[in-house]
Every structure is written in structure tokens, then in C-alpha cells.
């Protein structure tokens, strides 16, 4: 493959990525606090490695909740990578009250070691 063809392919790929980012439904959602009431709320388990390393912090997740109360989509918007998996595992178990339409907002998990 010639350099010109490779360059053209790379340019096309970058353009497609940019278009996908613009039209991705989660990317355009407001990031206010989620006001939908929870029926089941599971606290995340503090990862043992994070505890040993004394890592604290907050994980923020942008969520879309479907009308039936299940999670429809999630996107991590902040947090230490060692804490993100624990937050996402807990969030997958959450159930919300039913509503007429999708709800969007941010859920925060604060991680601090308990003495």
C-alpha cells in the first residue's frame, strides 16, 4: 500500500471517529445529578489494591435510565481507574422506579477507607 493511500485511509478513519463522537447519544446529554428515585441501590466494594495503596476519590458516571427502571447506557466521566470497575459493578445492580421516559444524569461514588 502506498503512503498516499495509507494517508487517505487514516484521514477517513479520523473523520469517521469525529462524526461518531458528535452523534453518539451519551455525548450530548446533560450532566446534572440524576433525580430518578432508586428502588435498589448497591454500594460498591472498596477494591483491596486501592485500599492497600490508600487511594481515595470519586467516580462519576453519566447514566441513562430507561422508562422501565433499568440502566440503558453508562459512560464514566471521571475517577481513578482502580475505583471505576468497583463503581460500575455496583451500578449494574441498581434498579430505578418506572417513569414515562428516559432519565439522564450523573451518579457519584465516593471511595474512602473506613477505619
C-alpha positions in Angstrom: 0.0 0.0 0.0 1.4 3.4 -1.0 1.9 6.2 1.5 -0.8 8.3 -0.2 -3.4 5.5 0.2 -2.4 5.0 3.8 -2.7 8.7 4.5 -6.1 8.8 2.8 -7.3 5.8 4.9 -6.1 7.4 8.1 -7.8 10.7 7.3 -11.1 8.9 6.5 -10.8 7.0 9.8 -10.3 10.2 11.8 -13.3 11.8 10.1 -15.5 8.8 10.9 -14.4 8.9 14.6 -15.2 12.6 14.8 -18.6 12.1 13.3 -19.3 9.2 15.6 -18.3 11.3 18.7 -20.6 14.1 17.7 -23.6 11.8 17.1 -23.1 9.4 20.0 -26.3 9.8 22.2 -24.5 9.9 25.5 -22.0 12.6 24.4 -24.8 15.2 24.1 -26.6 14.5 27.4 -26.7 17.0 30.3 -24.5 16.0 33.2 -26.7 17.1 36.1 -27.4 14.9 39.1 -29.7 12.0 38.4 -33.1 12.8 40.1 -34.8 9.4 39.3 -35.6 7.5 42.6 -33.8 4.2 43.1 -35.6 1.1 44.2 -32.4 -1.0 44.7 -29.1 0.7 45.4 -25.9 -1.4 45.9 -22.8 0.2 47.4 -19.5 -0.6 45.7 -16.9 -2.8 47.3 -13.7 -1.0 48.0 -11.0 -2.7 45.9 -8.3 -4.3 48.1 -5.5 -2.9 46.0 -6.9 0.6 46.2 -7.2 0.2 50.0 -3.6 -1.0 50.3 -2.4 1.9 48.2 -4.6 4.3 50.3 -6.3 5.5 47.1 -9.4 7.6 47.7 -11.6 9.6 45.3 -14.9 9.9 43.5 -16.0 8.1 40.4 -18.6 9.9 38.3 -20.8 8.0 35.8 -23.2 9.5 33.3 -26.2 7.2 33.1 -29.3 6.8 31.0 -32.2 5.0 32.7 -34.9 3.5 30.6 -38.6 4.0 31.3 -38.8 0.6 33.0 -36.1 1.5 35.5 -33.1 -0.4 34.1 -29.8 1.1 33.0 -29.8 1.8 29.3 -26.4 3.3 28.9 -23.4 4.4 31.0 -20.3 6.5 30.5 -17.5 7.0 33.0 -16.7 10.7 33.1 -14.2 10.8 36.0 -12.4 8.8 38.6 -9.3 6.7 39.4 -9.2 3.6 37.1 -8.6 1.4 40.2 -12.0 2.5 41.5 -14.0 2.6 38.3 -14.6 -1.1 38.0 -16.0 -1.4 41.5 -18.3 1.5 40.9 -19.6 0.1 37.6 -20.1 -3.4 39.1 -22.3 -1.8 41.8 -24.2 0.4 39.4 -25.1 -2.5 37.2 -27.1 -3.9 40.2 -29.1 -0.7 40.7 -32.8 -0.6 39.8 -34.8 2.6 39.4 -38.5 3.5 39.7 -40.5 3.4 36.4 -41.2 6.6 34.6 -42.7 7.9 31.3 -39.4 8.4 29.5 -35.6 8.0 29.8 -33.8 9.8 32.6 -30.3 11.0 32.4 -27.8 12.3 34.9 -24.6 11.7 36.9 -24.2 9.2 39.7 -21.2 9.7 42.0 -19.5 7.0 44.1 -17.1 8.3 46.9 -14.4 5.9 48.0 -12.7 6.5 51.4 -11.2 3.8 53.6 -13.2 3.0 56.7 -11.1 2.8 59.9 
